[in-house]
Amino acid sequence: MDKPKDAGFAYQTVYRYLVELIDASPSSGERKLPSLRQLAERLGVSVSTTKYAYALLEDEGRIYARPKQGYFTRAMAARVTTETNLLDQVFANARQPGMLALSSDAPAMLLSLENPLLMLERELTRQHPRSLAPLYLPFGEPELRTALAERYTQSADRYWQADQVYIGADLHSVLDAALNALDLCGTVALVESPCSWAILRQLQAAKIRVIEMPLDAHGRFDLAALEGVLMREPIRLAVLSSTVNIPQGGVMPAQDKQQICRWLAARDIWLFENDTYGELYFEAPPPRYRDFADLQKLLVFSTFDKVIGSEAPYGYAVCHGHAPQLQRVFLERGFRLSPIRQKAIAKLLTSKRIDAHLKALRALLLERMTGMKALLEEHWQVIAPQGGASFWLQAPHAVDMRQVFERLLAQRIVIAPGELFSQHGAWPQHLRLSYTLDWSKDIAQAVKRLAETIDQSP
């Protein structure tokens, strides 16, 4: 297969190749897939591109990784739940040629840093011969860990060091390692609802019982109800968005965050702060939970691809304490990540380029959000998000959103039904609608078809 002309979408070509390879297998049992390097050489793409394609399939539950052995297809019997089937349909259809994916979750699609990243990588490759670059850095490349620690340091009281940063292959891998290292598997977690399907799936894989606390239309909890849940339930972990609630787009007020952190600290509950959209707000930078949290019970996690693009799929965690446990688990995982790619990301983080890029990306997201809001207001009353990449919409009347999803597929439009963002069947009348889209297409017509399909559905 030739290398795709548009390198920005190379991972989509690799993804389709892998889907066809898996579907063509005569066996419904497990099957070992080519290694990242083998596939990269076979298809003429970078190892990071093959890694990102594998990560997408892993998130969809179609494959899984065995440490130091590679990737394997899952037996068909493992994919039996209705939720998994719906999620598979959303992903598979969104990547089909000719489909308009109103379900997209890729802010960097509007403005990526992939070309500067690859240019930096080529420069660094010339400066650092491969023989001098260590191939195995179990916690991540020191330069990148240092850059992240500096970006997260806020003051003399709230600071991080490089040895408190852990880099993994992707967000899934980092969360899996952190939950195991901190002995949180099989416990009880509280999450904001709606909640990222990727986080819900990871908690489910760790056999964690999830308690969902609904957010109101403006992104706030009912604090009295939250306090009652914290008093009644044996919660060991809370997973909350740092700034913009994902996928809803609201921002929790600072005073609410401060109170929540007091309650969590009083009950010795771990706070996992989801920072994947932490930089993508529209107004002045809002306070984070980490501004108020007990640092000894705080882990911040994120990934680079939302801001940089698909060529930077690595995930990371920042955590003050429990270094021996985290180091042990990351050593066991044996992540082998490109040192040069990590150095290139570090250069972006420490230069003025990343901040200028973030300013431009936020402005572009706001522009696209405003344009989408105008289209939506022709059909519904909507609440504008305060950041992020999507609207959280409620149908004006009771409707079977799965039926809406299926009818729109016939029109080559893909949406993300609200039930994907709950483990317990919440949000059946909602959907996530992205504005990080291919705006060269007729988005107004797609929104009109969405509104008509909802109106015509029982």
Secondary structure by P-SEA (a helix, b strand, c coil): ccccccccaaaaaaaaaaaaaaaacccccccccccaaaaaaaacccaaaaaaaaaaaaaaccccccccccbbbccccccccaaaaaaaaaaaaaacccccccccccccccccaaaaaaaaaaaaaaaccccccccccccccaaaaaaaaaaaccccccccccccccccccaaaaaaaaaaaaccccbbbbbcccccaaaaaaaaaabbbbbbbbbccccccaaaaaaaaaacccccbbbbbccccccccccccaaaaaaaaaaaaaabbbbbcccccccccccccccccccccccccbbbbbbccccccccccccccccccaaaaaaaaaaaacccccaaaaaaaaaaaacaaaaaaaaaaaaaaaaaaaaaaaaaaaccbbbbbccccccccccccccaaaaaaaaaaaacbbbbcccccccccccccbbbbbcccccccaaaaaaaaaaaaaaacc
